[in-house]
Amino acid sequence: MSKPLRSQAWFGRQDKMGFYYRSFLKNHGTPQDMFEGKPVIGICNTWSELTPCNQHFRDLARHVREGVLEAGGYPLEFPVSSLGEVTMRPTAMLYRNLAAMDVEEALRAHPLDGCVLLMGCDKTTPALVMGAASVDLPTIGVSGGPQLRGDYQGQSIGSGTTIISMSEQLRAGEVTLEEFHAAEQGMNRSAGSCMTMGTASTMASLVEAMGLGLPLNAALPAADARRAQLARLSGRRVVEMVREELTISKLLGPAAFANAVRTLGAIGGSTNAVVHLLAIARRLGVPFTLDDLDRLGQGVHCLVDLMPAGRFLMEDFCYAGGLPVVLKRLGEAGLLERDAPTANGRTVWENVRDARCWNDAVITPWEAPFKPDAGMAVLRGNLCPDGAVIKPSAASPRLMRHTGRAVVFETIEDLHARKDDPDLDIDADCVMVLKHCGPKGYPGMAEVGNMPIPHKLLKQGVRDMIRISDARMSGTAYGTVVLHVAPEAAVGGPLALVRDGDMITLDVAARRLSLDVPEAELAARRAAWAPPAPHATRGYVRMYLDHVQQADQGADLDFLAGSSGAPMPRDNH
Ligand code: FES
C-alpha cells in the first residue's frame, strides 16, 4: 500500500485546522471532493513581464492544469521568483540561489504532493531544479520552448549570437544604426526563450536528457501547439508520478548526470550548464565534479549544427527530430546510460530508440559529425588550480595551443575604459585577461568572459583571441574563451596575480592553463595582495557574498548543499 498523500496532513483533518485549510481554498470555488485524496500538484510558475522569454507561461500553466485535472489531481498554481536574463542587473545569476531558496521553501511549506516546474529563460531552469531537488517531491519539468527563428533581410538570425556579431560589426562600421535597429525587431518574433543553442535551450535539453521532462521538451517552439500538448501531458503524468512515488532524486542519479554531460557535448551546449549541473548535483548528493565532466565528455562529438557555433536554430532542430535523435545517436555510440529512468516511466533508451532524423544537415550523423570531440574541456594549471572551462566547439582551432603575452584588465570597468584605446599595447597573439568577475568579484559571475575584441584589432580583421577570466560567458557567445577560473581573483586566486606582459600558455589537448612566471615572483605578488572591498554590507547580496562557493562547486550558497526533504511543517495556529 502506498504512503498517505502529504497533502492529507492539511486537507484530511476533520478538526479546527482542517476547517482552516479547506475553507480558505474553497473560496476558489473548490468543491469538497477535491480535498479527499486527490494528489495536489503545485504548478511552479516563473511568469513575469520582466522575463519576456516566459511571457506565455500563464497560458502554459493553464494547459498543465487541464492535464492535472484530467488525471484526477488537484492543481494549484503559484508564482516564484522569476529571473529575466536581459533585464536583471548586475546579472540574473546573482539571484539564481535566491530563486532556488524561494522554490524550495514554497514547495516545502505548502500542501503539495508533486510539482510541475515551468522553466524558460536561462536561470529559471537551474533555480527551479535546485530548489525542487532539495525537497524531493515527484517533479516534472516543462520548458517554455524556444522562440521562432529570427528573421532579418531574408536571413535567419539567432538570439544573442546575432547581437554579439552585429554589435561588433557596428563598432567596426560595417552596419548602420538603422540596420542594427531593424535586426532588433526581427530577432524576437514570438514568445519563448533564445532560439540558439544558448543557455536556455541547453538547460531545456538537459532537463530532457536527464529524464526530468518528457521527450521533445527541449526543442518544440513556444508557439507550437505541440508545446501546449506537452504541458498537458506533463500535468497528467505528474499525478501518476505521485501515485508511483517517483521523486526527483529517483530520476536525477549518476546516470542522469552522465547523460547530461554527453548531451552537453553533443549539442555544443552552453558553458553555463557546467556551473548549474555542479550545483544541482550538490543539492542531490550525487558525486559529480569538474573532472567527471571532462572525463564523461571525452569522445563526444557535437552533432547539431546550431548557432552559436553553427548555422541553424532551435526551430530547425525541432523539425529535424529534436533531442531524441541526438540521444539515440549517443546510445548507438555507446555513450548513453540507456537504463536511466525518465519522468514518463520509461527508460531514456525506450524513449529514443525509434527516433528518426528528418534533416541530417541539422543533426549530423555520428560518423560525420558537425564537430568531432566537442565535449567541454576542463583545464588545470597554476593559473586555475581548482579548474577552468573552455568550450572547444566554439573556439578557433589555431588557438587551442598557444602562448601569448597577457594584457590585463583589473575589472569590467577597466576593460570598458581601455579596450578601444588606440594606445593599448595589444596584438592578435596576446591573451586578454579579465579579473574580478567571478561569483564574489562581480558579484554574481557575470557573462562577460567573451571580452570584445579591441577596436583596432577588429579593423585589422581579428575576430578571435584567447580570453581568460573568472566570469561566465553567454551561451549564445563563441570564441576561444577560458571561463570559470577558480579560485577567482576576488578571493586571491592566482588570476589576481597576473600582470601585463606575463606569458600565459593554453594547451587544450593537454588540459593545461599556465602562468609562465617563476613561483618566487608569484609568492611575492601573493604577499602583496589585498582583498577588494565587498560589494554589499546588508541584505541578500551580503548573505550571498558571505556564503557563495566557487565556480567548481557550482556557485551555490554553502548552506544549501544537500536536501532537507519535505518534512511536515508545524501547524500555523
Ligand atoms: Fe531569456 Fe535568452 S534572454 S532565454
Residues whose N, C-alpha, C, O or C-beta is under 5 A from the ligand:
A	BS01	FES	C53 E85 V86 G120 C121 D122 S193 C194 A200
